Amino acid sequence: MPPRLFVLLVPVLLPLTAAAEVVCALAPSTASYNASQDQRPSPDAMQLAKGVNAVLSPICTPNCPVIAVFRNPTAPNAMLVASNGDAKIVYQPQFFSMVYDNYGDGAIIAIIAHELGHALNETAPAAWMNGGWSPELRADAWAGCALAKSSLSATSVKEALTAVAKYPSPAHPGWAQRLPALRLGFTHCGGDASKFGP
């Protein structure tokens, strides 16, 4: 049996119910989000999501979560939504376009991996992470891991970190706490520490 993909585009997936829980949103408010406007992701976004899947699925197998990916113009930048055992990453197309234009592929990889990291914490918790970390810091560590395994240039890693710093969730602690979690994920997953910077 082939390994299960945890980032999965589901062609026909009904929107999650009103009881859905926003696990993480990279914006101050989720009030504008309307699940009925969820659409298939763009080919570019799905390609990057599949890349995140390729680098992280060997770590979480056989406990990888299955997550759908959607674009939605009412989404608050990017978020992970869960309901009744189902989960989805929803992104605002304009947000991804702006992040890509300003920071490149690595930034989108880090954002997708951060949102995915919340689900990974539930299904495949990592013993190498600090047990006292908040869910946001653990998700950041997963983002650092995905950046390392994506074989990005030092410039792409720096741009990804700049984007991640610029778009935190309201629950994120300050950057001084986030940076060590990202760095640990990056180095634990084989990243060249010199690419990560000081």
Salt bridges, closest charged atoms under 4 A:
ASP38 OD2 - LYS88 NZ 2.41
GLU136 OE1 - HIS114 NE2 2.89
GLU136 OE1 - HIS118 NE2 3.28
GLU136 OE1 - HIS172 NE2 3.35
ASP140 OD1 - HIS114 ND1 2.96
ASP140 OD2 - HIS172 NE2 3.32
ASP140 OD2 - ARG178 NE 2.69
